[in-house]
């Protein structure tokens, strides 16, 4: 089931939500008494940073040729008749 087609949210929006949820989990680990250690917080922070890097690489390099890339419509000014 493709939820992106139903809501109009593309790949970039989904990956952005993954990053927000990942960092929300990392920040809320401090509030759980049994998970309050510095090692777990640091390890979760490294995993969160890794998810940001993998999202950046995924969108900019892996999906760079399709409609989900940031540079999909780089020639918009020539299409609009402005010049």
C-alpha beads as a LAMMPS data file, in Angstrom:
LAMMPS data file: protein, C-alpha beads

83 atoms
82 bonds

1 atom types
1 bond types

-500.0 500.0 xlo xhi
-500.0 500.0 ylo yhi
-500.0 500.0 zlo zhi

Masses

1 110.0

Atoms # bond

1 1 1 0.000 0.000 0.000
2 1 1 1.495 3.294 -1.072
3 1 1 0.541 5.900 1.513
4 1 1 2.537 8.648 -0.202
5 1 1 0.217 8.658 -3.209
6 1 1 -2.878 8.988 -1.013
7 1 1 -1.708 11.984 0.988
8 1 1 0.474 13.764 -1.546
9 1 1 3.501 13.496 0.755
10 1 1 6.624 12.560 -1.158
11 1 1 9.731 10.689 -0.223
12 1 1 11.387 13.770 1.271
13 1 1 8.489 14.386 3.638
14 1 1 8.468 10.782 4.788
15 1 1 12.200 10.804 5.446
16 1 1 11.879 14.121 7.268
17 1 1 9.256 12.553 9.530
18 1 1 11.608 9.634 10.212
19 1 1 14.301 12.076 11.348
20 1 1 11.907 13.982 13.617
21 1 1 10.634 10.759 15.193
22 1 1 14.186 9.448 15.647
23 1 1 15.339 12.582 17.447
24 1 1 12.138 12.695 19.515
25 1 1 12.940 9.184 20.733
26 1 1 16.527 10.202 21.499
27 1 1 15.463 13.275 23.468
28 1 1 12.776 11.417 25.398
29 1 1 15.143 8.630 26.471
30 1 1 16.355 10.972 29.221
31 1 1 12.919 10.934 30.833
32 1 1 12.717 7.149 31.286
33 1 1 14.367 6.365 34.656
34 1 1 15.854 3.011 33.625
35 1 1 17.239 4.420 30.358
36 1 1 18.868 7.524 31.821
37 1 1 22.504 6.489 31.318
38 1 1 24.972 8.609 29.417
39 1 1 26.147 5.705 27.258
40 1 1 22.651 4.941 25.935
41 1 1 21.973 8.621 25.231
42 1 1 25.259 8.977 23.361
43 1 1 24.685 5.776 21.380
44 1 1 21.156 6.878 20.460
45 1 1 22.520 10.281 19.395
46 1 1 25.028 8.610 17.073
47 1 1 22.228 6.486 15.579
48 1 1 20.105 9.621 15.125
49 1 1 22.940 11.448 13.407
50 1 1 23.522 8.402 11.202
51 1 1 19.870 8.485 10.157
52 1 1 20.263 12.132 9.123
53 1 1 23.338 11.307 7.047
54 1 1 21.661 8.299 5.422
55 1 1 18.587 10.412 4.621
56 1 1 20.780 13.078 3.032
57 1 1 22.671 10.505 0.974
58 1 1 19.476 8.672 0.051
59 1 1 17.610 11.735 -1.195
60 1 1 20.504 13.506 -2.867
61 1 1 22.358 10.591 -4.447
62 1 1 20.197 7.467 -4.509
63 1 1 16.994 9.254 -5.566
64 1 1 18.728 12.042 -7.490
65 1 1 17.424 11.077 -10.928
66 1 1 13.737 10.658 -10.134
67 1 1 10.854 12.896 -9.244
68 1 1 11.769 12.712 -5.541
69 1 1 15.063 14.584 -5.915
70 1 1 15.539 18.190 -4.895
71 1 1 16.828 19.120 -8.361
72 1 1 14.083 17.436 -10.401
73 1 1 12.838 20.715 -11.925
74 1 1 15.993 22.764 -12.175
75 1 1 14.997 24.286 -15.554
76 1 1 11.727 25.872 -14.414
77 1 1 12.740 29.374 -15.534
78 1 1 13.117 28.246 -19.146
79 1 1 9.677 26.586 -19.094
80 1 1 7.804 29.560 -17.719
81 1 1 8.695 31.793 -20.658
82 1 1 10.640 34.260 -18.493
83 1 1 13.616 34.205 -20.544

Bonds

1 1 1 2
2 1 2 3
3 1 3 4
4 1 4 5
5 1 5 6
6 1 6 7
7 1 7 8
8 1 8 9
9 1 9 10
10 1 10 11
11 1 11 12
12 1 12 13
13 1 13 14
14 1 14 15
15 1 15 16
16 1 16 17
17 1 17 18
18 1 18 19
19 1 19 20
20 1 20 21
21 1 21 22
22 1 22 23
23 1 23 24
24 1 24 25
25 1 25 26
26 1 26 27
27 1 27 28
28 1 28 29
29 1 29 30
30 1 30 31
31 1 31 32
32 1 32 33
33 1 33 34
34 1 34 35
35 1 35 36
36 1 36 37
37 1 37 38
38 1 38 39
39 1 39 40
40 1 40 41
41 1 41 42
42 1 42 43
43 1 43 44
44 1 44 45
45 1 45 46
46 1 46 47
47 1 47 48
48 1 48 49
49 1 49 50
50 1 50 51
51 1 51 52
52 1 52 53
53 1 53 54
54 1 54 55
55 1 55 56
56 1 56 57
57 1 57 58
58 1 58 59
59 1 59 60
60 1 60 61
61 1 61 62
62 1 62 63
63 1 63 64
64 1 64 65
65 1 65 66
66 1 66 67
67 1 67 68
68 1 68 69
69 1 69 70
70 1 70 71
71 1 71 72
72 1 72 73
73 1 73 74
74 1 74 75
75 1 75 76
76 1 76 77
77 1 77 78
78 1 78 79
79 1 79 80
80 1 80 81
81 1 81 82
82 1 82 83
